[in-house]
Amino acid sequence: MNAIDYPWSSRRPTANLPPMAPPASSEPDRLRSSRPQAPSAGLRRDLEILELLANADTQGGLGVSRIAEILGREKSQMSRALKALEAEGMAERDGETLEYRLGWRLYALAARGGETRLVQIATPYLRRMVGALNETTHLCVLRGSAVLTLRSVSPSHAFRGLGWEGVTVPAPMTSAGRVLVSDWEPQALRSLLAEAGTLPAGPRARAADDLLAEIAGIRRRGYAAVNEEFEEGLVGVSAPVRDFRGAIVAAINVSAPKGRLGSRLDDAGRLTLAVALELSAELGFHPPTGRPPR
């Protein structure tokens, strides 16, 4: 018996043997590639930095050395990471203190995401308003000196003409705009009229006094009402929506022909205020003690 009779013999030459095939995988490649991968060390490091800056943002910011100390990292590593975040607008550095804080891009992303969430939460409330009043209802926010409509809900009888979603109008010229700035200081309101540029200089001073008086009324009532003030035959009401800080972030507005809504304008205003307060509560707003919801 020789080695040729038994190929598995240890004495068989191996020079001309074909290469050994890799071991069969217990999992197809496509399944392995679809499994979630752990986040990279760089991404994890950047998220740690941003979270730290978010927690310290109210204190003005943090320096490179302090960030490195808190996170237990090398100062040079933190410096490079912060410069990269700054270049992308995710962090910004104070020119005097050299401390870092969250950058403009993060706030911009948060604002967009916040408005998307606001629209989603507010839509059922707008539908309730339409069901109660049978009139078109809008969710509005402030953009500079103008009012932007984010969402409109209309009853079945509404004329399907020009939509207001995405349309901006000067804030002083609408009840929603007046509600959105009803927490502003007098000087800021005067500047708003100047920025809007809707009136000549002389009438603008008188309009500013009228606006301040109207704002005082809005604060007392809790809502704004207009009766053919901006357009003949058109009436409307608006009430503020507040977030967990108590800041006005939106306004609920109802507008309709005077023939349909004029006789119940104050009732519509009180209803709009009540619904706006419910929406504000869902956003985390709690009225200060001694100021129960109307």
C-alpha positions as CSV (number, residue, x, y, z in Angstrom):
1,M,0.0,0.0,0.0
2,N,1.4,3.4,-0.9
3,A,0.5,7.0,-0.6
4,I,-1.2,7.1,-3.9
5,D,-3.8,4.7,-2.7
6,Y,-4.7,6.9,0.3
7,P,-4.8,10.6,-0.7
8,W,-5.4,11.7,2.9
9,S,-2.0,10.2,3.8
10,S,0.3,12.7,5.5
11,R,3.0,11.6,3.0
12,R,1.1,12.9,0.0
13,P,2.8,15.9,-1.9
14,T,0.8,19.1,-1.6
15,A,2.5,21.4,-4.1
16,N,-0.1,20.8,-6.9
17,L,-3.2,20.8,-4.7
18,P,-5.9,23.4,-5.5
19,P,-6.2,26.2,-3.0
20,M,-8.4,25.5,-0.1
21,A,-11.9,27.1,-0.3
22,P,-12.8,29.5,2.5
23,P,-15.0,28.1,5.2
24,A,-18.7,28.4,4.5
25,S,-20.3,31.3,6.2
26,S,-23.1,30.7,8.6
27,E,-24.8,34.0,7.5
28,P,-25.2,35.3,3.9
29,D,-23.2,38.4,3.1
30,R,-26.3,40.4,2.3
31,L,-27.6,39.8,5.9
32,R,-24.3,40.6,7.5
33,S,-24.1,43.9,5.6
34,S,-27.7,44.9,6.6
35,R,-27.0,44.6,10.3
36,P,-26.8,48.0,12.1
37,Q,-23.2,49.1,12.6
38,A,-22.0,50.7,15.8
39,P,-21.5,54.5,15.5
40,S,-18.0,55.6,14.7
41,A,-15.9,56.9,17.4
42,G,-15.8,60.3,15.8
43,L,-19.6,60.6,15.6
44,R,-19.9,59.5,19.2
45,R,-17.3,62.0,20.3
46,D,-19.1,64.9,18.4
47,L,-22.5,64.0,20.0
48,E,-20.9,64.0,23.4
49,I,-19.5,67.5,22.8
50,L,-22.8,68.8,21.5
51,E,-24.7,67.4,24.4
52,L,-22.3,68.9,26.8
53,L,-22.6,72.3,25.1
54,A,-26.4,72.0,25.2
55,N,-26.3,71.5,29.0
56,A,-24.0,74.4,29.5
57,D,-25.6,76.8,27.0
58,T,-27.4,78.8,29.6
59,Q,-24.1,79.6,31.3
60,G,-22.5,81.1,28.2
61,G,-20.4,78.2,27.0
62,L,-17.3,76.1,27.8
63,G,-13.6,76.4,26.9
64,V,-11.6,73.6,25.2
65,S,-9.7,72.7,28.4
66,R,-12.9,72.4,30.4
67,I,-14.6,70.3,27.7
68,A,-11.6,68.0,27.5
69,E,-11.5,67.7,31.3
70,I,-15.2,66.8,31.6
71,L,-15.2,64.3,28.8
72,G,-11.8,62.8,29.8
73,R,-10.2,63.4,26.4
74,E,-7.0,65.0,25.2
75,K,-7.2,68.8,24.8
76,S,-5.7,68.6,21.2
77,Q,-8.3,66.1,20.2
78,M,-11.1,68.3,21.6
79,S,-9.7,71.4,19.9
80,R,-9.7,69.7,16.4
81,A,-13.2,68.3,17.0
82,L,-14.6,71.7,18.0
83,K,-13.0,73.5,15.1
84,A,-14.7,70.9,12.7
85,L,-18.1,71.5,14.4
86,E,-17.6,75.2,14.2
87,A,-16.8,75.0,10.5
88,E,-20.2,73.2,9.9
89,G,-22.2,75.7,12.0
90,M,-22.9,73.1,14.7
91,A,-20.8,75.0,17.3
92,E,-19.6,78.6,17.6
93,R,-16.8,80.3,19.5
94,D,-17.0,83.6,21.4
95,G,-14.3,85.9,20.1
96,E,-13.7,87.4,23.5
97,T,-14.1,84.5,26.0
98,L,-13.0,81.8,23.5
99,E,-15.7,79.6,24.9
100,Y,-17.8,77.4,22.7
101,R,-21.6,77.1,22.5
102,L,-24.2,75.5,20.2
103,G,-24.1,76.8,16.7
104,W,-26.7,78.4,14.4
105,R,-27.3,75.3,12.3
106,L,-28.4,73.2,15.3
107,Y,-31.0,75.9,16.2
108,A,-32.1,76.1,12.6
109,L,-32.7,72.3,12.5
110,A,-34.4,72.4,15.8
111,A,-36.7,75.2,14.6
112,R,-37.7,73.2,11.5
113,G,-38.3,70.1,13.4
114,G,-40.2,72.0,16.1
115,E,-42.5,73.5,13.5
116,T,-43.2,70.1,11.9
117,R,-44.1,68.7,15.3
118,L,-46.2,71.8,16.0
119,V,-48.2,71.3,12.8
120,Q,-48.8,67.7,13.6
121,I,-50.0,68.4,17.2
122,A,-52.1,71.4,16.2
123,T,-54.0,69.9,13.3
124,P,-56.6,68.1,15.4
125,Y,-57.2,71.3,17.3
126,L,-57.7,73.2,14.1
127,R,-60.2,70.6,13.0
128,R,-62.1,71.0,16.2
129,M,-62.3,74.7,15.6
130,V,-63.7,74.1,12.1
131,G,-66.2,71.6,13.5
132,A,-67.4,74.2,16.1
133,L,-67.5,77.3,13.9
134,N,-67.7,75.8,10.4
135,E,-65.1,78.4,9.2
136,T,-61.5,78.1,7.9
137,T,-58.9,78.0,10.7
138,H,-55.2,78.7,10.4
139,L,-52.0,78.0,12.3
140,C,-49.6,81.0,11.9
141,V,-46.1,81.8,13.0
142,L,-43.9,84.9,12.9
143,R,-41.1,85.2,10.2
144,G,-39.3,88.5,10.9
145,S,-41.9,91.2,10.5
146,A,-44.4,89.0,8.6
147,V,-46.9,86.3,9.5
148,L,-46.5,82.9,7.8
149,T,-49.4,80.4,7.6
150,L,-48.2,76.8,8.3
151,R,-51.5,75.0,8.2
152,S,-55.1,75.7,7.1
153,V,-58.1,73.6,7.7
154,S,-61.3,74.4,5.8
155,P,-65.0,73.3,6.1
156,S,-66.6,71.5,3.3
157,H,-68.4,74.6,2.0
158,A,-65.1,76.6,1.7
159,F,-64.2,77.9,-1.7
160,R,-61.1,76.1,-3.0
161,G,-59.3,79.1,-4.2
162,L,-56.0,80.6,-3.2
163,G,-54.5,78.7,-0.2
164,W,-52.9,80.6,2.6
165,E,-50.3,78.0,3.5
166,G,-46.8,79.3,2.9
167,V,-48.1,82.9,2.3
168,T,-46.7,85.8,4.4
169,V,-48.4,89.1,5.2
170,P,-47.1,92.0,7.4
171,A,-47.6,91.2,11.1
172,P,-49.2,94.6,12.1
173,M,-51.9,94.1,9.4
174,T,-53.4,90.9,10.8
175,S,-55.0,89.7,14.1
176,A,-52.6,86.7,14.1
177,G,-49.6,89.0,13.7
178,R,-50.8,91.2,16.6
179,V,-51.2,88.2,18.8
180,L,-47.8,86.8,17.9
181,V,-46.1,90.1,19.1
182,S,-48.4,90.7,22.0
183,D,-45.5,90.0,24.5
184,W,-43.1,92.4,22.9
185,E,-41.9,95.6,24.5
186,P,-43.2,99.0,23.2
187,Q,-40.0,99.9,21.5
188,A,-39.8,96.6,19.7
189,L,-43.4,97.1,18.5
190,R,-42.5,100.5,17.1
191,S,-39.5,99.0,15.3
192,L,-41.8,96.3,13.9
193,L,-43.9,99.0,12.2
194,A,-40.9,100.6,10.8
195,E,-39.5,97.3,9.5
196,A,-42.9,96.3,8.0
197,G,-42.9,99.6,6.1
198,T,-46.6,99.6,5.5
199,L,-47.1,103.3,6.4
200,P,-45.4,106.7,5.8
201,A,-43.4,108.1,8.6
202,G,-46.1,110.4,9.9
203,P,-49.0,108.0,10.1
204,R,-46.6,105.3,11.3
205,A,-46.2,107.2,14.7
206,R,-50.0,107.3,15.1
207,A,-50.3,103.7,14.0
208,A,-47.7,102.7,16.7
209,D,-49.9,104.3,19.4
210,D,-52.9,102.5,18.0
211,L,-51.0,99.2,17.9
212,L,-49.8,99.6,21.5
213,A,-53.4,100.2,22.6
214,E,-54.6,97.2,20.7
215,I,-51.9,95.0,22.2
216,A,-53.0,96.1,25.7
217,G,-56.5,95.0,24.8
218,I,-55.2,91.6,23.5
219,R,-53.4,91.0,26.8
220,R,-56.5,91.7,28.8
221,R,-58.9,89.6,26.6
222,G,-56.4,86.9,25.7
223,Y,-57.3,87.1,22.0
224,A,-57.4,89.6,19.1
225,A,-60.5,90.4,17.1
226,V,-60.8,92.4,13.9
227,N,-64.0,93.7,12.3
228,E,-63.5,94.8,8.7
229,E,-60.3,96.5,9.8
230,F,-58.1,95.1,7.1
231,E,-60.6,94.2,4.4
232,E,-64.2,95.2,3.9
233,G,-66.6,92.4,4.8
234,L,-63.9,90.3,6.5
235,V,-63.7,89.6,10.3
236,G,-61.5,87.3,12.3
237,V,-60.1,86.3,15.7
238,S,-56.7,85.0,16.8
239,A,-55.3,83.6,20.1
240,P,-51.7,82.8,21.1
241,V,-50.1,79.3,21.4
242,R,-47.3,79.1,24.0
243,D,-44.6,76.5,24.6
244,F,-43.2,75.1,27.8
245,R,-41.3,78.3,28.4
246,G,-44.4,80.4,28.1
247,A,-43.2,82.0,24.9
248,I,-45.7,82.6,22.1
249,V,-44.7,80.3,19.3
250,A,-47.8,80.4,17.1
251,A,-51.3,81.7,16.8
252,I,-54.6,80.1,15.9
253,N,-56.7,82.3,13.6
254,V,-60.2,82.1,12.3
255,S,-61.3,84.4,9.5
256,A,-64.6,84.6,7.6
257,P,-67.1,86.9,5.9
258,K,-68.8,89.2,8.3
259,G,-72.2,87.9,7.3
260,R,-71.3,84.5,8.7
261,L,-69.1,85.2,11.7
262,G,-69.7,88.9,12.6
263,S,-72.6,88.3,15.0
264,R,-70.6,85.7,17.0
265,L,-67.1,87.3,16.9
266,D,-66.6,87.4,20.6
267,D,-67.9,83.9,21.1
268,A,-65.4,82.8,18.4
269,G,-62.6,84.7,20.2
270,R,-63.3,83.0,23.5
271,L,-63.5,79.6,21.8
272,T,-60.2,80.2,19.9
273,L,-58.5,81.2,23.2
274,A,-59.8,78.0,25.0
275,V,-58.5,75.8,22.2
276,A,-55.2,77.6,22.0
277,L,-54.8,77.1,25.8
278,E,-55.4,73.4,25.4
279,L,-52.8,73.2,22.6
280,S,-50.4,75.2,24.7
281,A,-50.9,72.7,27.6
282,E,-50.0,69.9,25.3
283,L,-46.8,71.8,24.4
284,G,-46.0,71.9,28.1
285,F,-47.3,75.4,29.0
286,H,-48.7,76.0,32.5
287,P,-50.2,79.4,33.3
288,P,-48.6,81.1,36.2
289,T,-50.3,80.8,39.6
290,G,-53.2,83.3,39.8
291,R,-53.8,83.3,36.1
292,P,-56.1,80.3,35.5
293,P,-57.0,79.4,31.8
294,R,-60.0,81.4,30.6
